[in-house]
């Protein structure tokens, strides 16, 4: 079975946060990268209904914004 945790380097737990539709994903990504020194872990995945971004924090933890 395919798992996002195994598709990224390392096997740290992933914390997932659902963002209200009113929030702009690009603004949130910019804030996360600037304020928390996260780096985008892969590409921003987008379809008609959903956007998903995986970010890797300096400590190695992976967070997902949907």
N, CA, C and O atoms as a GROMACS GRO file, in nm:
protein
  264
    1UNK      N    1   0.084  -0.118   0.000
    1UNK     CA    2   0.000   0.000   0.000
    1UNK      C    3   0.089   0.124   0.000
    1UNK      O    4   0.187   0.130   0.074
    2UNK      N    5   0.056   0.223  -0.081
    2UNK     CA    6   0.133   0.346  -0.092
    2UNK      C    7   0.102   0.436   0.026
    2UNK      O    8  -0.014   0.455   0.062
    3UNK      N    9   0.205   0.492   0.087
    3UNK     CA   10   0.188   0.583   0.199
    3UNK      C   11   0.277   0.704   0.179
    3UNK      O   12   0.393   0.689   0.141
    4UNK      N   13   0.223   0.823   0.203
    4UNK     CA   14   0.301   0.945   0.189
    4UNK      C   15   0.422   0.945   0.282
    4UNK      O   16   0.527   0.999   0.246
    5UNK      N   17   0.409   0.884   0.399
    5UNK     CA   18   0.521   0.878   0.493
    5UNK      C   19   0.640   0.806   0.434
    5UNK      O   20   0.755   0.842   0.460
    6UNK      N   21   0.616   0.704   0.354
    6UNK     CA   22   0.726   0.627   0.295
    6UNK      C   23   0.775   0.688   0.164
    6UNK      O   24   0.880   0.648   0.114
    7UNK      N   25   0.701   0.783   0.109
    7UNK     CA   26   0.744   0.844  -0.017
    7UNK      C   27   0.836   0.962   0.006
    7UNK      O   28   0.898   1.011  -0.089
    8UNK      N   29   0.847   1.011   0.129
    8UNK     CA   30   0.938   1.120   0.161
    8UNK      C   31   1.062   1.060   0.227
    8UNK      O   32   1.059   0.947   0.274
    9UNK      N   33   1.169   1.134   0.229
    9UNK     CA   34   1.289   1.081   0.292
    9UNK      C   35   1.267   1.079   0.442
    9UNK      O   36   1.206   1.170   0.497
   10UNK      N   37   1.316   0.977   0.507
   10UNK     CA   38   1.293   0.962   0.650
   10UNK      C   39   1.155   0.904   0.675
   10UNK      O   40   1.073   0.897   0.584
   11UNK      N   41   1.128   0.865   0.795
   11UNK     CA   42   1.000   0.804   0.828
   11UNK      C   43   0.940   0.869   0.952
   11UNK      O   44   0.885   0.800   1.038
   12UNK      N   45   0.950   1.001   0.961
   12UNK     CA   46   0.895   1.070   1.077
   12UNK      C   47   0.743   1.076   1.066
   12UNK      O   48   0.688   1.070   0.956
   13UNK      N   49   0.676   1.088   1.179
   13UNK     CA   50   0.530   1.100   1.175
   13UNK      C   51   0.488   1.225   1.099
   13UNK      O   52   0.560   1.325   1.098
   14UNK      N   53   0.373   1.219   1.036
   14UNK     CA   54   0.320   1.333   0.963
   14UNK      C   55   0.203   1.390   1.042
   14UNK      O   56   0.110   1.318   1.077
   15UNK      N   57   0.209   1.519   1.069
   15UNK     CA   58   0.098   1.591   1.129
   15UNK      C   59   0.022   1.659   1.016
   15UNK      O   60   0.082   1.730   0.935
   16UNK      N   61  -0.108   1.639   1.010
   16UNK     CA   62  -0.188   1.696   0.902
   16UNK      C   63  -0.280   1.805   0.958
   16UNK      O   64  -0.348   1.785   1.058
   17UNK      N   65  -0.280   1.919   0.891
   17UNK     CA   66  -0.365   2.031   0.930
   17UNK      C   67  -0.455   2.068   0.814
   17UNK      O   68  -0.409   2.093   0.703
   18UNK      N   69  -0.586   2.071   0.841
   18UNK     CA   70  -0.682   2.115   0.740
   18UNK      C   71  -0.698   2.266   0.753
   18UNK      O   72  -0.726   2.318   0.860
   19UNK      N   73  -0.680   2.334   0.642
   19UNK     CA   74  -0.685   2.480   0.638
   19UNK      C   75  -0.822   2.522   0.583
   19UNK      O   76  -0.866   2.468   0.482
   20UNK      N   77  -0.889   2.618   0.647
   20UNK     CA   78  -1.017   2.667   0.592
   20UNK      C   79  -1.000   2.719   0.449
   20UNK      O   80  -0.894   2.770   0.413
   21UNK      N   81  -1.103   2.706   0.370
   21UNK     CA   82  -1.096   2.748   0.229
   21UNK      C   83  -1.064   2.896   0.214
   21UNK      O   84  -1.008   2.937   0.113
   22UNK      N   85  -1.100   2.975   0.313
   22UNK     CA   86  -1.075   3.119   0.304
   22UNK      C   87  -0.926   3.153   0.309
   22UNK      O   88  -0.885   3.259   0.263
   23UNK      N   89  -0.846   3.063   0.363
   23UNK     CA   90  -0.701   3.088   0.374
   23UNK      C   91  -0.635   3.064   0.238
   23UNK      O   92  -0.674   2.974   0.164
   24UNK      N   93  -0.536   3.144   0.206
   24UNK     CA   94  -0.460   3.128   0.083
   24UNK      C   95  -0.341   3.035   0.110
   24UNK      O   96  -0.255   3.067   0.192
   25UNK      N   97  -0.337   2.922   0.042
   25UNK     CA   98  -0.232   2.821   0.064
   25UNK      C   99  -0.093   2.880   0.039
   25UNK      O  100   0.000   2.850   0.114
   26UNK      N  101  -0.078   2.961  -0.064
   26UNK     CA  102   0.053   3.017  -0.094
   26UNK      C  103   0.102   3.109   0.017
   26UNK      O  104   0.220   3.110   0.049
   27UNK      N  105   0.010   3.188   0.075
   27UNK     CA  106   0.048   3.274   0.188
   27UNK      C  107   0.091   3.191   0.308
   27UNK      O  108   0.190   3.222   0.375
   28UNK      N  109   0.016   3.084   0.335
   28UNK     CA  110   0.051   2.997   0.448
   28UNK      C  111   0.186   2.929   0.427
   28UNK      O  112   0.264   2.917   0.521
   29UNK      N  113   0.213   2.885   0.306
   29UNK     CA  114   0.342   2.821   0.277
   29UNK      C  115   0.456   2.920   0.296
   29UNK      O  116   0.561   2.886   0.351
   30UNK      N  117   0.436   3.043   0.250
   30UNK     CA  118   0.539   3.145   0.265
   30UNK      C  119   0.566   3.174   0.413
   30UNK      O  120   0.681   3.185   0.454
   31UNK      N  121   0.459   3.185   0.493
   31UNK     CA  122   0.474   3.208   0.637
   31UNK      C  123   0.547   3.092   0.704
   31UNK      O  124   0.635   3.114   0.788
   32UNK      N  125   0.510   2.970   0.669
   32UNK     CA  126   0.573   2.852   0.730
   32UNK      C  127   0.722   2.848   0.698
   32UNK      O  128   0.804   2.816   0.783
   33UNK      N  129   0.755   2.880   0.574
   33UNK     CA  130   0.896   2.877   0.534
   33UNK      C  131   0.974   2.989   0.599
   33UNK      O  132   1.090   2.970   0.636
   34UNK      N  133   0.913   3.106   0.615
   34UNK     CA  134   0.982   3.221   0.673
   34UNK      C  135   0.989   3.213   0.826
   34UNK      O  136   1.097   3.229   0.884
   35UNK      N  137   0.876   3.187   0.890
   35UNK     CA  138   0.870   3.192   1.035
   35UNK      C  139   0.922   3.065   1.103
   35UNK      O  140   0.981   3.072   1.210
   36UNK      N  141   0.900   2.950   1.040
   36UNK     CA  142   0.935   2.822   1.104
   36UNK      C  143   1.047   2.748   1.032
   36UNK      O  144   1.081   2.635   1.069
   37UNK      N  145   1.104   2.810   0.931
   37UNK     CA  146   1.218   2.754   0.857
   37UNK      C  147   1.187   2.616   0.800
   37UNK      O  148   1.272   2.528   0.800
   38UNK      N  149   1.064   2.598   0.752
   38UNK     CA  150   1.024   2.473   0.687
   38UNK      C  151   1.067   2.476   0.541
   38UNK      O  152   1.086   2.584   0.484
   39UNK      N  153   1.083   2.361   0.483
   39UNK     CA  154   1.108   2.353   0.339
   39UNK      C  155   1.002   2.264   0.277
   39UNK      O  156   0.959   2.166   0.336
   40UNK      N  157   0.960   2.300   0.158
   40UNK     CA  158   0.860   2.222   0.086
   40UNK      C  159   0.920   2.087   0.054
   40UNK      O  160   1.027   2.078  -0.005
   41UNK      N  161   0.851   1.982   0.094
   41UNK     CA  162   0.898   1.844   0.074
   41UNK      C  163   0.819   1.784  -0.042
   41UNK      O  164   0.719   1.715  -0.021
   42UNK      N  165   0.865   1.809  -0.162
   42UNK     CA  166   0.793   1.768  -0.282
   42UNK      C  167   0.715   1.885  -0.338
   42UNK      O  168   0.727   1.998  -0.291
   43UNK      N  169   0.636   1.857  -0.439
   43UNK     CA  170   0.558   1.961  -0.505
   43UNK      C  171   0.424   1.982  -0.437
   43UNK      O  172   0.373   1.893  -0.369
   44UNK      N  173   0.368   2.100  -0.455
   44UNK     CA  174   0.232   2.129  -0.412
   44UNK      C  175   0.140   2.050  -0.504
   44UNK      O  176   0.145   2.066  -0.626
   45UNK      N  177   0.055   1.965  -0.448
   45UNK     CA  178  -0.036   1.881  -0.526
   45UNK      C  179  -0.172   1.948  -0.526
   45UNK      O  180  -0.225   1.983  -0.420
   46UNK      N  181  -0.228   1.965  -0.644
   46UNK     CA  182  -0.353   2.037  -0.659
   46UNK      C  183  -0.446   1.965  -0.754
   46UNK      O  184  -0.402   1.914  -0.857
   47UNK      N  185  -0.574   1.960  -0.720
   47UNK     CA  186  -0.676   1.917  -0.815
   47UNK      C  187  -0.795   2.010  -0.799
   47UNK      O  188  -0.784   2.116  -0.736
   48UNK      N  189  -0.908   1.974  -0.853
   48UNK     CA  190  -1.025   2.061  -0.850
   48UNK      C  191  -1.072   2.091  -0.709
   48UNK      O  192  -1.121   2.201  -0.683
   49UNK      N  193  -1.058   1.997  -0.618
   49UNK     CA  194  -1.118   2.009  -0.486
   49UNK      C  195  -1.019   2.026  -0.371
   49UNK      O  196  -1.059   2.061  -0.261
   50UNK      N  197  -0.892   2.001  -0.394
   50UNK     CA  198  -0.799   1.990  -0.283
   50UNK      C  199  -0.659   2.036  -0.322
   50UNK      O  200  -0.615   2.016  -0.436
   51UNK      N  201  -0.589   2.098  -0.227
   51UNK     CA  202  -0.447   2.130  -0.240
   51UNK      C  203  -0.377   2.065  -0.122
   51UNK      O  204  -0.426   2.071  -0.009
   52UNK      N  205  -0.263   2.002  -0.148
   52UNK     CA  206  -0.186   1.938  -0.041
   52UNK      C  207  -0.040   1.982  -0.054
   52UNK      O  208   0.020   1.977  -0.161
   53UNK      N  209   0.015   2.026   0.059
   53UNK     CA  210   0.157   2.062   0.065
   53UNK      C  211   0.220   1.989   0.182
   53UNK      O  212   0.167   1.992   0.294
   54UNK      N  213   0.332   1.924   0.157
   54UNK     CA  214   0.408   1.862   0.265
   54UNK      C  215   0.529   1.949   0.293
   54UNK      O  216   0.601   1.990   0.202
   55UNK      N  217   0.550   1.977   0.420
   55UNK     CA  218   0.662   2.060   0.463
   55UNK      C  219   0.748   1.982   0.561
   55UNK      O  220   0.696   1.909   0.646
   56UNK      N  221   0.878   1.997   0.550
   56UNK     CA  222   0.970   1.934   0.643
   56UNK      C  223   1.027   2.044   0.731
   56UNK      O  224   1.083   2.142   0.682
   57UNK      N  225   1.013   2.026   0.861
   57UNK     CA  226   1.065   2.123   0.957
   57UNK      C  227   1.214   2.097   0.979
   57UNK      O  228   1.264   1.990   0.946
   58UNK      N  229   1.283   2.194   1.036
   58UNK     CA  230   1.427   2.179   1.064
   58UNK      C  231   1.457   2.058   1.149
   58UNK      O  232   1.562   1.995   1.133
   59UNK      N  233   1.366   2.025   1.241
   59UNK     CA  234   1.385   1.912   1.332
   59UNK      C  235   1.363   1.777   1.263
   59UNK      O  236   1.389   1.672   1.322
   60UNK      N  237   1.314   1.781   1.138
   60UNK     CA  238   1.292   1.658   1.064
   60UNK      C  239   1.147   1.611   1.060
   60UNK      O  240   1.114   1.517   0.988
   61UNK      N  241   1.059   1.676   1.137
   61UNK     CA  242   0.919   1.638   1.136
   61UNK      C  243   0.853   1.685   1.006
   61UNK      O  244   0.886   1.791   0.954
   62UNK      N  245   0.762   1.606   0.957
   62UNK     CA  246   0.688   1.641   0.836
   62UNK      C  247   0.548   1.686   0.874
   62UNK      O  248   0.480   1.620   0.953
   63UNK      N  249   0.505   1.799   0.818
   63UNK     CA  250   0.368   1.842   0.836
   63UNK      C  251   0.302   1.853   0.700
   63UNK      O  252   0.368   1.881   0.600
   64UNK      N  253   0.174   1.830   0.699
   64UNK     CA  254   0.097   1.835   0.575
   64UNK      C  255  -0.014   1.937   0.592
   64UNK      O  256  -0.086   1.937   0.692
   65UNK      N  257  -0.028   2.024   0.493
   65UNK     CA  258  -0.136   2.122   0.492
   65UNK      C  259  -0.231   2.086   0.378
   65UNK      O  260  -0.190   2.072   0.263
   66UNK      N  261  -0.360   2.070   0.412
   66UNK     CA  262  -0.461   2.038   0.308
   66UNK      C  263  -0.568   2.143   0.309
   66UNK      O  264  -0.662   2.135   0.230
   0.00000   0.00000   0.00000
